[in-house]
Amino acid sequence: MGKSLTLLCSRSKCDEAKPGCKKCAQRNAVCTYPSTTSLVWVNRNQVSAGDKEYSTESETSPPQYSPKAQEENIETTKESILNLKNIDLIIHWFTTTVHTINAPSNHAAREICQTFILDQARKHQFLLHGLLAFSALHLAESHSDPEPYTKIATTHHTRGLELYYSILSNINKENYSASIAFSSITIMYAFGISRPRRAKTSGIEFISHLSQIFLLAQGWQDVVYVADGLDRGSGSPIVPAPHGDIGTLSTATEEAFAGLNDMNHDRDVAVYTLAISTVKTVFHSIEADREDPHIALQWAHTLPKEFVGLFQQRQNLALVIVGYYCIVLDAVKEVWWLKGWSKGLFSVILADVDISCRDMLEWPRQMIRFKE
């Protein structure tokens, strides 16, 4: 990889000028802007425990998830949501959905979801709404008429988020386990609700969705950080801690990451170095266990927050790194809430990155068997 090529890769990006930016015009690229979708996000408030406060806002970070942004005005009162008609959603969670959020061989995690998490949901309405939302979204996946279940999922998730954000400033011994569980479910829900559908999603919208998911994962980490200062008792997060590097990867993988590091010599070197090293760590997890869907979430929990801003700005090196992440998503592509993400995201990356950087995407293209 020549020096001139890597300089182009690290510098060329959309300048977001309206109605069309000059840089995109010069590259013959389509310049689009975010449209209103079912997922709308706002800056998240501070999370605190006791006297400690942890601010996650920054000038360059994309916005956070908002419970106020739904396209339809759906009644969300307690009476209309928490009724006996939803018993099928609880049964579906207990018997079916819990098998899709952990590795099939992880019986302990499944038991936690079926017993401890369900008991926490009985005590905390926001978590109950989260379980019902994810269960309804799962039912929509296999139903001949998914729209009613999708609306039910949206209703529950909206109400759950409203209740959840109301307690974020007071994470304590009574609610931290439910908070961690709800954060975990919310990340999976966000993947599921915004995954590629038959209707074509614009590239900038797809990038925005993933940026928001990254920030949700980091919000989960913030809650875990607060909970670590408390007596956690029997509580345990759904998403396990990432594994460290053990040994070396295959020759092709090591060479690909060496080339990725060679690109990183311009601005934001420290941010990109951490992003590359953390996504490489996930490749060790892929080799160890391809049945755990949380492999897809592992990188998001360790990703530097500054990288999310660079990715949302569509900086070329950030796009290429996420192109490598598509291999991770492809490793667990059969999980229902991740279906379509690997190739759908890669197609957006390939179309949006500067043509001078496309050679760096040839290896992930081959790994996921992507065809234009």
GINOR-V355821 format. One record per residue. PHI is phi in whole degrees, -180 to 180 (NA if undefined). NEAR is the number of other C-alpha atoms within 12 Angstrom. D_CENTER is the distance of its C-alpha to the mean C-alpha in Angstrom with 2 decimals. Layout:
# GINOR-V355821
phi->[PHI | PHI]
near->[NEAR | NEAR]
d_center->[D_CENTER | D_CENTER]
This chain:
# GINOR-V355821
phi->[NA | -74 | -65 | -63 | -68 | -68 | -66 | -63 | -64 | -88 | -111 | -78 | -158 | -67 | -92 | 60 | -71 | -112 | -82 | -156 | -83 | -67 | -66 | -67 | -64 | -65 | -91 | 57 | -103 | -83 | -102 | -123 | -127 | -58 | -110 | -70 | -130 | -72 | -111 | -126 | -131 | -133 | -63 | -81 | -75 | -71 | -109 | -138 | -143 | 67 | -89 | -92 | -128 | -125 | -90 | -113 | -85 | -150 | -68 | -101 | -78 | -66 | -72 | -104 | -70 | -123 | -77 | -88 | -107 | -122 | -77 | -121 | -86 | -104 | -62 | -126 | -73 | -58 | -64 | -82 | -107 | -92 | -130 | -66 | -64 | -93 | -62 | -66 | -71 | -65 | -62 | -64 | -59 | -67 | -99 | -127 | -62 | -61 | -79 | -107 | -114 | -142 | -62 | -55 | -82 | -89 | -67 | -64 | -65 | -64 | -65 | -61 | -68 | -83 | -118 | -63 | -65 | -66 | -67 | -64 | -66 | -65 | -89 | -128 | -61 | -62 | -72 | -60 | -62 | -63 | -64 | -64 | -64 | -68 | -64 | -66 | -64 | -67 | -64 | -61 | -62 | -110 | -86 | -67 | -124 | -73 | -57 | -60 | -70 | -64 | -65 | -62 | -60 | -61 | -62 | -63 | -66 | -60 | -66 | -60 | -66 | -59 | -70 | -64 | -66 | -73 | -109 | -62 | -80 | -141 | -72 | -140 | -63 | -81 | -120 | -69 | -65 | -66 | -67 | -64 | -63 | -64 | -60 | -63 | -64 | -62 | -63 | -65 | -61 | -63 | -60 | -69 | -75 | -109 | -70 | -58 | -117 | -65 | -70 | -68 | -99 | -67 | -60 | -66 | -69 | -63 | -64 | -62 | -60 | -67 | -59 | -68 | -65 | -57 | -70 | -61 | -63 | -72 | -64 | -58 | -64 | -62 | -65 | -62 | -62 | -66 | -64 | -63 | -86 | -113 | -79 | -75 | 55 | -90 | -69 | -150 | -71 | -67 | -86 | -75 | -69 | -67 | -83 | -84 | -63 | -130 | 71 | -111 | -91 | -61 | -59 | -62 | -68 | -62 | -66 | -64 | -72 | -63 | -65 | -65 | -67 | -65 | -72 | -91 | -145 | -107 | -81 | 56 | -59 | -63 | -64 | -68 | -60 | -68 | -63 | -67 | -66 | -74 | -70 | -65 | -59 | -65 | -64 | -65 | -66 | -61 | -68 | -83 | -159 | -98 | -98 | -88 | -65 | -73 | -58 | -68 | -96 | -58 | -65 | -61 | -74 | -111 | -71 | -65 | -62 | -63 | -65 | -61 | -64 | -65 | -67 | -66 | -76 | 63 | -65 | -61 | -66 | -62 | -64 | -64 | -61 | -66 | -59 | -69 | -63 | -60 | -64 | -63 | -62 | -69 | -66 | -124 | -68 | -82 | -67 | -59 | -82 | -118 | -61 | 87 | -69 | -61 | -76 | -63 | -68 | -64 | -63 | -68 | -60 | -64 | -75 | -95 | -74 | -62 | -58 | -69 | -103 | -66 | -60 | -71 | -100 | -66 | -64 | -62 | -59 | -67 | -65 | -99 | 57 | -84 | -127 | -72]
near->[22 | 15 | 17 | 16 | 25 | 30 | 24 | 25 | 37 | 36 | 30 | 29 | 34 | 32 | 22 | 21 | 15 | 14 | 13 | 18 | 20 | 19 | 22 | 26 | 19 | 17 | 19 | 17 | 22 | 23 | 28 | 26 | 24 | 19 | 16 | 17 | 19 | 27 | 35 | 28 | 28 | 21 | 24 | 30 | 25 | 25 | 34 | 27 | 26 | 17 | 12 | 17 | 19 | 24 | 19 | 29 | 22 | 18 | 13 | 18 | 29 | 33 | 31 | 36 | 38 | 28 | 30 | 26 | 24 | 26 | 16 | 16 | 13 | 22 | 17 | 28 | 17 | 17 | 11 | 16 | 31 | 28 | 18 | 12 | 14 | 25 | 18 | 20 | 34 | 34 | 21 | 25 | 35 | 28 | 18 | 25 | 36 | 35 | 29 | 35 | 47 | 36 | 24 | 22 | 17 | 22 | 16 | 18 | 28 | 27 | 23 | 27 | 39 | 28 | 19 | 25 | 38 | 31 | 23 | 31 | 30 | 21 | 18 | 26 | 31 | 40 | 42 | 40 | 46 | 49 | 52 | 48 | 43 | 48 | 44 | 39 | 41 | 37 | 32 | 28 | 27 | 18 | 14 | 10 | 12 | 18 | 19 | 18 | 28 | 32 | 30 | 35 | 40 | 42 | 37 | 43 | 47 | 40 | 36 | 40 | 37 | 25 | 29 | 38 | 32 | 21 | 27 | 36 | 27 | 25 | 36 | 27 | 22 | 21 | 36 | 41 | 39 | 47 | 49 | 44 | 42 | 46 | 40 | 42 | 47 | 51 | 43 | 45 | 42 | 41 | 40 | 38 | 40 | 38 | 35 | 31 | 19 | 9 | 9 | 16 | 26 | 28 | 31 | 31 | 29 | 37 | 41 | 39 | 41 | 47 | 43 | 37 | 43 | 42 | 44 | 42 | 41 | 39 | 40 | 40 | 38 | 35 | 42 | 40 | 25 | 34 | 33 | 22 | 20 | 22 | 18 | 22 | 16 | 16 | 28 | 28 | 33 | 40 | 37 | 29 | 22 | 28 | 25 | 20 | 19 | 15 | 14 | 17 | 22 | 15 | 10 | 15 | 24 | 21 | 18 | 29 | 33 | 20 | 29 | 40 | 30 | 26 | 36 | 34 | 24 | 24 | 21 | 22 | 22 | 17 | 28 | 37 | 29 | 24 | 38 | 38 | 29 | 32 | 42 | 42 | 35 | 40 | 38 | 28 | 33 | 31 | 25 | 19 | 23 | 27 | 27 | 36 | 37 | 43 | 43 | 48 | 45 | 37 | 45 | 40 | 37 | 36 | 40 | 31 | 36 | 31 | 39 | 42 | 31 | 36 | 42 | 40 | 30 | 40 | 34 | 42 | 49 | 48 | 47 | 50 | 49 | 49 | 46 | 43 | 45 | 44 | 39 | 42 | 44 | 35 | 35 | 34 | 30 | 20 | 33 | 31 | 39 | 40 | 28 | 29 | 41 | 38 | 34 | 37 | 46 | 42 | 34 | 34 | 43 | 35 | 31 | 43 | 42 | 36 | 26 | 28 | 37 | 29 | 25 | 38 | 39 | 25 | 28 | 37 | 29 | 23 | 25 | 29 | 19 | 25 | 14 | 12]
d_center->[30.87 | 33.22 | 32.92 | 33.25 | 30.37 | 27.98 | 29.14 | 28.38 | 24.88 | 24.12 | 25.85 | 25.57 | 23.11 | 23.34 | 25.36 | 24.13 | 27.77 | 28.73 | 29.80 | 28.94 | 28.39 | 31.05 | 28.82 | 27.15 | 30.67 | 32.03 | 29.42 | 30.07 | 26.40 | 25.33 | 24.17 | 22.17 | 20.76 | 18.05 | 19.34 | 19.03 | 16.54 | 15.73 | 12.75 | 14.38 | 13.45 | 15.93 | 16.44 | 15.89 | 19.11 | 20.11 | 19.52 | 22.78 | 24.82 | 28.53 | 29.60 | 26.43 | 23.99 | 20.72 | 19.88 | 16.44 | 17.75 | 18.77 | 20.50 | 18.20 | 14.76 | 13.04 | 13.54 | 11.85 | 11.54 | 15.08 | 16.79 | 19.60 | 18.24 | 19.32 | 21.50 | 24.02 | 25.97 | 25.51 | 27.56 | 25.51 | 28.39 | 28.57 | 31.39 | 29.61 | 26.45 | 27.68 | 30.47 | 31.78 | 30.38 | 26.97 | 28.46 | 27.30 | 23.65 | 24.39 | 26.24 | 23.52 | 20.98 | 23.65 | 24.84 | 22.06 | 18.47 | 18.66 | 19.44 | 16.13 | 13.83 | 15.82 | 18.00 | 21.21 | 23.33 | 21.71 | 24.23 | 23.95 | 20.29 | 21.20 | 24.20 | 22.26 | 20.14 | 23.41 | 25.53 | 24.26 | 21.07 | 23.20 | 25.88 | 23.58 | 22.62 | 26.37 | 26.77 | 23.84 | 23.44 | 19.93 | 18.72 | 21.06 | 19.62 | 16.07 | 17.61 | 19.60 | 16.82 | 14.76 | 18.15 | 19.24 | 16.29 | 17.12 | 20.74 | 20.09 | 18.74 | 22.21 | 24.46 | 26.92 | 26.32 | 22.62 | 23.00 | 24.59 | 21.96 | 19.17 | 21.21 | 21.67 | 17.96 | 17.52 | 20.52 | 19.49 | 16.01 | 17.75 | 20.37 | 18.18 | 16.32 | 19.79 | 21.15 | 18.30 | 18.55 | 22.28 | 22.23 | 19.79 | 22.88 | 24.54 | 22.54 | 25.36 | 26.56 | 26.59 | 23.07 | 20.81 | 20.19 | 19.32 | 17.05 | 15.07 | 14.99 | 13.98 | 11.03 | 9.90 | 10.76 | 9.11 | 5.50 | 7.14 | 9.08 | 6.76 | 5.90 | 9.65 | 11.10 | 9.93 | 10.52 | 13.74 | 16.88 | 20.52 | 20.63 | 19.70 | 16.82 | 17.80 | 16.32 | 15.79 | 14.05 | 11.61 | 11.01 | 10.79 | 8.13 | 5.77 | 7.41 | 6.90 | 3.21 | 4.62 | 7.42 | 6.60 | 6.12 | 9.26 | 10.81 | 10.72 | 12.47 | 14.88 | 15.87 | 16.48 | 18.51 | 20.57 | 21.10 | 22.35 | 25.21 | 26.25 | 27.92 | 25.07 | 27.61 | 26.28 | 22.74 | 20.02 | 16.21 | 14.59 | 12.34 | 15.02 | 15.68 | 15.18 | 18.43 | 20.52 | 22.09 | 24.97 | 27.42 | 26.82 | 24.91 | 26.75 | 28.91 | 27.01 | 23.67 | 25.47 | 27.15 | 24.02 | 22.45 | 25.87 | 25.84 | 22.46 | 23.94 | 27.04 | 25.20 | 24.21 | 27.43 | 27.22 | 25.39 | 22.54 | 23.56 | 22.40 | 18.82 | 18.64 | 20.49 | 17.99 | 15.02 | 17.19 | 18.43 | 15.17 | 13.81 | 17.36 | 17.21 | 14.58 | 17.22 | 19.57 | 17.43 | 17.40 | 21.16 | 21.61 | 19.65 | 18.05 | 18.03 | 15.36 | 12.04 | 10.50 | 11.35 | 8.15 | 6.44 | 9.59 | 9.30 | 6.53 | 9.09 | 11.91 | 11.08 | 13.79 | 13.03 | 15.61 | 13.81 | 11.19 | 14.40 | 15.97 | 13.31 | 13.54 | 17.27 | 17.06 | 18.97 | 20.08 | 19.36 | 15.74 | 15.51 | 17.38 | 15.24 | 12.10 | 14.70 | 15.25 | 11.65 | 12.38 | 14.89 | 12.51 | 10.72 | 14.35 | 15.50 | 13.91 | 14.21 | 16.53 | 14.13 | 14.38 | 10.87 | 9.96 | 13.32 | 13.87 | 10.67 | 12.55 | 15.65 | 14.42 | 12.27 | 15.18 | 17.69 | 16.24 | 16.22 | 19.71 | 21.05 | 19.91 | 20.81 | 24.45 | 26.76 | 27.97 | 24.68 | 24.40 | 26.36 | 23.57 | 21.36 | 24.11 | 23.14 | 19.54 | 21.13 | 23.60 | 21.24 | 19.23 | 22.51 | 21.42 | 24.29 | 24.59]
